[in-house]
Amino acid sequence: MVEEAIKNGKDPVMTYHRYWAQAEVAMANAMYHLYFEQKKNGLVPGIDSGNNGSSPKPQETAKPGSTPDSLSSPGAATESPTNTVGPNEDLSPRNTSTPTNAPFSPTNTPHNSPNTAPNPTKTSSGPSTGNSSGSSISLQYANGNGSDTTNTINPRFKLINNSNSAVKLSDVKIRYYYTIDGEKGQQFWCDWSSAGNSNVTGKFTKLNSSKNNADHYLEIGFTEGAGSIEPGMSIEVQARFSKDDWSNYSQSNDYSFSSSANDYGNSNRITLYVGGRLVSGSEP
């Protein structure tokens, strides 16, 4: 290439290939290592200035019975051999725990099952009859207002179907007996019922003659829209009634009232009728 350029009267042009550059870098690194890194350890003959061009000083070897400086110098770390096994030592596994002969005594800790619920407490007023005539449906009562003197009476009822067949609610009637304590017009409300508030009816009736703590009764019934009580099911009615002028009643002289009936329970003083037949309770 050079000769051809000279023959043609031109200056030779050289292309600096990248591989040459890589070779020069590699050579430079090698020389740096030779002159600067190994020189520190006296491994390059004729270069170490401390040897004045002489051969490197041979390393000293430990004499028999002597201790190398690296082990005899203060602070040098030494390691103690572990798990050293002698030629006649038994290599079978060993149980280092101390057996005890104490018997195992299980502890029976009482606990409440998550599926167990406490039995509800029931209170009764007068003789408890519940389903006294063997009817397929029973009645429970609770009062929502235990005050002796009040302008509003709040009886609550629960009907329970104990039979294996449905009971039509429109055939069911409940009668609550009381004294009006001053003849006035009266109003009825169903505050809540699982049969539907609008499906519960209330009717006031005056007895032909006053009886044992009763001269009126409230009869609660159900419309066709209330449907039926299925076997094993129950429905609730929370009733309320008052006089038109909001004058007071005295509940202490009411036949069906019980001041202790804070929760649902059986009562013989509230009557239950199915299909026009008395099935539970006693009339005054």
DATARA-V425755 format. One line per field, one symbol per residue. burial: b if it has 16 or more other C-alpha atoms within 10 Angstrom, else e. A space follows every 50 residues. Layout:
burial: ???
//
This chain:
burial: eeeeeeeeeeeeeeeeeeeeeeeeeeeeeeeeeeeeeebeebbbeebbee eeeeebeeeeeeeeeeeeeeeeeeeeeeeeeeeeeeeeeeeeeeeeeeee eeeeeeeeeeeeeeeeeeeeeebbbeeebbbeeebbbbbbbbbbbbeeee bbbbbbbbbbbbbeebbbbbbbbbbbbbbbeeeeeeebbbebbebbbebb bbebebeeeeeebbbbbbbbbbbeebbbbbbeebbbbbbbbbbeeeebbb bbbbbbbbeebbbbbbbbbbbbbbeeebbbbebb
//
